[in-house]
Amino acid sequence: MQAAKARQQIVRYKMVHASRGKAVRAEPVVAGFEQGRIHLVGDFPYLEDELCQWVPGETKDSPNRMDAMVWAITELMLNEPEPEEAIIIYDAMETVRELELR
């Protein structure tokens, strides 16, 4: 924020307060990566180093970039609409029919 103030730039941000530990906060984000729903696009060498090196309860340095990524993805996930549940059936004619689950 100080760098932005020095350059007289406006930066939008959201103040956050951690009520849970980093590992617990990261669980839904980790699940998203494991399920292929979250991807990093581009080069993030410092972030990737933190993601590979941080071991909960063992690593002394705080993973600032990883923590910021978790907060950002969590915020995006909170605003994500719930997916509609459907069963998709392919018939011999390759016509797609959806059956709603109620």
C-alpha positions, 0 to 999 in steps of 0.5 A: 500500500505504501508503494501505491501511495507514493505513486499516488495510485488507487488500489482496491483491497479488502481487509481480512482477519485470519480466524483460522490457521493457514493450513485450514484456510487453504484446504478448499483451495487445495481441493480445487487444485486437486480437482482441476477447478483452479489453475495458475496461468502465467509465471509465478516463480516466487509463489511456486517456490512457496507452494512447494516449500511450505510445510504446515507446522515446520516451515519457519518463514510465513508464506506471504504469496501463498497466503495472499493467493488463498485469500484471493481464491477463497474470495472468488469461490465465495462469489461463485454460483452453485453448479446446477446438478444434472445427469447427462445421458448420451444416446446412440444418436449422440443427442444430449438430454439432461435430467434435473435432480430434485 
